[in-house]
Amino acid sequence: MNSALSAERTLPTLAVVICAYTLDRWDDTRAAIGSVLVQDPPADEVVLVVDHNQDLLERAERELSGVHVVANQRRRGLSGGRNTGVSVSRSEVVAFLDDDATAEPGWTSRLLAPYRDPRVVGVGGFVRPWWLTGRPVWFPPEFDWVVGCSYRGQPRHAAPVRNFIGANMSFRRSELIAVGGFFDAFGRVGSRPVASCDETDFCLRLAARDPEAVLLYEPAAEIRHRVPESRTSWAYFRNRCYIEGLSKALVARRCGRGPALANERAYVRSTISRALARNVSRIRRPGALRTIGALAGGVGATVAGYIVGSIRPLGSETAARPRPGVATPTRAVRS
């Protein structure tokens, strides 16, 4: 038997779930699906979950081929959509790709290869920003998580991590079900991030269930994530940092401050400190002073959000424990 064919057959089966909510991203959604359909090895299932938008659902059912189109059967929002994707899929591994992102060649093979190790329960990849109007001169790479992308300070080579960036991540389906799926009070509802960090919350619960489990970051599994002009303003930057702080406060209440904030403390001490020193040393470079302001302002907005979130609960609904099980679709579902 051909050795390459034999190696491919040792890979687990794969479902790719893409969640969409608006016809405004129709071309992006088609591009995301197209980038998956040309992968080698091909995904066994490609699932498009439409989040409570009947017009989008009907158009997708009418015009798309090679993809299983389903309506979100859970609570409105990204987490509910992801849980729906898990419930309708049957493959051993479920990968999640944003509807405004495209997978680079080799994405599926690089996501799946680490699963040959039974200790690996999840694999995430690199998210490269695709700035439609160019990166703002002041926007620090250390804060690319603000636009849903990989940021300076993450590992440069394959390494275990606490959690993944949601635009490019995968998990063993059995683990997704065992832990209860994504907490659907988190995540975006349309374009509005009511609370983020659903990936962090899920990964922390996964680690708590099995401390020996490995969540592997594999930067070779790369996607490109579209960053429109609307996400390049200072107002968006500040608001997104504030929401991150609010969300981290909720995660800390659910999962404990130690696990929820360990990465963030190291991020501020190391990554942000180095970025500040680097920009101070280049103070005469165009944009350096504004970048220093963004670094300080981003940390300040995040801390402010965390303080507010710690004092004022985000609501009894978001403080509830996650519902167990995502296998049965019973309803019309940073770093």
N, C-alpha and C positions, 0 to 999 in steps of 0.2 A: 504494500500500500504506500502511496506517496506520503512522505513525511509531513509535508505542508498540510495535506488534506487531513491526515491523522491529528495534527496539532489543532486544526480548526474544529474538529469534531469534539475535542475535549473542552471547548468553550461552552459555557452555559447558554441557554436560550435567552433572547433579549426582547423586551418590549420597550419602545420609546414612547413616552407620554408628552404631548405638547398641549398646553392649556391656552385657550384663546377666549377673548371676551368682547371684541369689537370688530366691526367691519372696516374700521379705519386702518387696521393693520392687515388687511386681507393679503396684500402683496407680500408683506413680511412673513405671514403665516404660510403662504404657499412656498416661499423660499426656504423656510425652516423645514417643512415637510420634504421638499425636493432634496435638500442637503442630506437628509436621513435616507431617502430611498436609493441614493447612489452609493451608499457606504458598502465597504467590503471588509468583513462579512456583512451581509444584509441583516437588518433587524428582523426577527421573526414576527413581530407585531409593531405597527405604528398606530398609535391611538391619539386622535384629536378630541379633546374634551372642550365643549363649548359651554361657557359660563352664563347660563340664563339669558341667552340672546337668540330668539327664535329666527330672526332674519339671517343671522350668521349660521345657525344650525342648518337651515334649509339650503342656503347657498353651498355650504360645505358638503352636504349630502349630495347635492346635485352636480357639483363641478369637480370634486376631488376624487382621485382614484388611488388605489394602493394604500388607503388609510381607513381605519375604523373610526367613524365619527359618532360620538355619543354626547348626550346632554349631561351637564353636571347634575348628579343625582343627590348631592349633599348641599351643605350650606354654601351660599353664594361666596365666591372668592377663590383665590389661588389654591389655598390648602384644601378646600373642599373639592376643587377640580382635580388636584393630584390624587386625593383619596379615591375619587371616582375612577381615575385611570388605573389605579392599582386594583380596584375591585373588578374591573372588566377584563384585565389582562390575565394571562395564564403562564407567562414565561418565568424562568427562574430568576432573572434579573430585570429590574425596572429602572430605566434611565429617564431623566427629566430634562427637557430642553425648552427654553423660553420661546415664545412665539415670535419674538423679534431678534432671534439669534440664528446663526447657521453653523452647522458642524463642519469642521475641516476634514479633508480626506484622512482616513485611518482612525477616525474618532471611535467607532464601535470596537475595533480590534484592540485599541489601547485602553478603553474602559474595561473590556472583558478579560484581558489577559491576566490581571492580578487575581481574578476570582478562582484561578487554579489552586490558590492557597486557601484552604477552608477557613482560616482565621479571618480572612478579609470579608467583611460584611457590607462594605460600601466603598465605592471609588468615585472620586470627583476629579474634574479636570480644570484646565486653565481657561479663563474667560478673557479674551482680548477685546478691549473697547474699540468700537468702530465709530469714531467721532464724525458725524455727518457734516458738521460745520467746523471741524478742527478742535483740538484740545485747547481750552482757554489757557492763556499764558500763566494764569495764577493757580490753576487747578493742580494740587499736589498728587503725584502718583500714589502716595501712601493712602489717599482717600478715594481711590478708584472703586472701593466697595460702595460708595455713595451712588454710583451709577450701575451697580450690580455686576462689577467686573473684578478680576483679580487685581491685587494691589501690591505695591512694593513692601516687602517684609514677609511675604509668604515664601515657602520653600521653593528653591529653584529646581530641585530634583524630586523624584518620588519619595514621599515621606508620610508617616502617619500624622494625622491632624485631628483636631477636636470636631470640626464641622466643615461643611462644604459651602460654596456659593451656589444658590439654588438654580441658577441658569444652566448649570452643567454638573449634574450629580447622578449617581445610580446606587441602588441598594439591592440586596437579595430580597426577593418578594416575601419569602417566609419571615424575614426579620421585620419588614414593613408591617405585616399583619400581626406578628407577635407583640409588637410594641404599641399597636393601636393606630398606626398611621400618623398623619400630620394633624396637629392641634388646629382645628379650623376656625378658632377665634383669632389666630394669627394670619399673616399673609395679606397680600393686596386684595382689595375688592375693586375691580376695575383698575383704574390708574391710581387709586387712593390707598396708600399703605396704612390701614387702620392700626396695625401693629406688625412689625416685621419679625425676623428671627425665628420663623417657624422651622427653618432648617437646623438652627442651633438647638432649639428645644427638642426636636426629634433626635438629633445625634446624641445629645446628652442623655436622653432616655434610653437610647440604644446602648450607650456605654455603661449606664447604670445596670442594665439588665445583664450584660456580660462584659466585665472589665477586661477580659482577654481579647475581645473583638477588636479588629483593626479597621479603621476608616482611613483609606489610603488616598492621598492627593497625588495624582499623576499628571503633571503639567503637559506631557506629550499628548494627552487627550484634549485637544483644543477646539474651542468654538469662538466665533466672532459675535459680539453683542452690540446691537445698534444703539447709539447714544444720540438722540435727537437734540436739536437746539434748546428745547424746553428744559432739558436737564443740565444745562451748562450755566445757569444763572446762579448768582450768590444766594438768592432767596430759596431756590430749590436745594442747594447745598446745605444751607443752614437748617432748613426744615427736615431734610432727610437725616441729618445728624441728630436732631432733637428727637425724631421718631425712633431712631436707633437706641437712644438712651432710655426712652420710655419702655421700649420693648425689652431691653436688657434687664430693666427692673422687674418686669413680669417674669422673664425667664429665671431670674435669681429667686423670686418667690416660689416658683414651681420646682426648680431643680437644685436650689442652694447657691449661695453667693460664691462659694469657692469654685465649683465647676463653671458657673456661668460667667465669671469675671477673670479667670486665670489668664486667658489669652489677652484680654483687654489690658490688664495691668502690664504684661510684658510688652504689648504693642506700644503703649504710651512711653514706658521707660526706655525702650530700645529704638523702635522704628521711628516714632515721632521725635524723640530727642535727637537722633542722628539727622533727621530731615531738617529740624530747626538749625542745628549747627552747620549743616551743609549750606543752607540758604543764607545764613548770617555771613558765612565766609565768602559768599558771592553776592553781597548786598548790592553791588553796583550793576549786576546783571538785570536786564529788563524783566520785570515781573517778580523779582526776588522778594521785594518788600510785601507785595500783595500775597505771595505764596506763604510768607511767614504769618500774615494775618489770617489766611485760610486755615493754616495748621492750628494756630491758637484758637481761632474762632470755631473750627470744627470740633476740637476737643471740648471747648467751653459749652457749645450747644449740646453735645452728647452728654456731658456731665449734668447740665441743667435738666435735660430730659430724664436722666436717671434719678435725680433727686426728686423731681415732681412725681415720677412713676413710683418711687419708693414710699412717698408720703400719701399719695392719692391713688387708690386702686383703679385700674382701668375698667372696672365693672365686674360684677359678680359672674357674668357670663364668661369673661375671659379668664377669671381666676379658677374656673372649674377644672376638674381633672379631665384628661382626654377620654373620649369614648373608646372602649376597646373594640377591636375588630374592624377591618375595612373590607372584608371579603364579600359581604352580602350587601348589594346595593338596595337598601330598603326605602330610600327617599329620592323624589324628583326634585351630589359630593363634588450676615457678613461673616467678616469673619472677624 
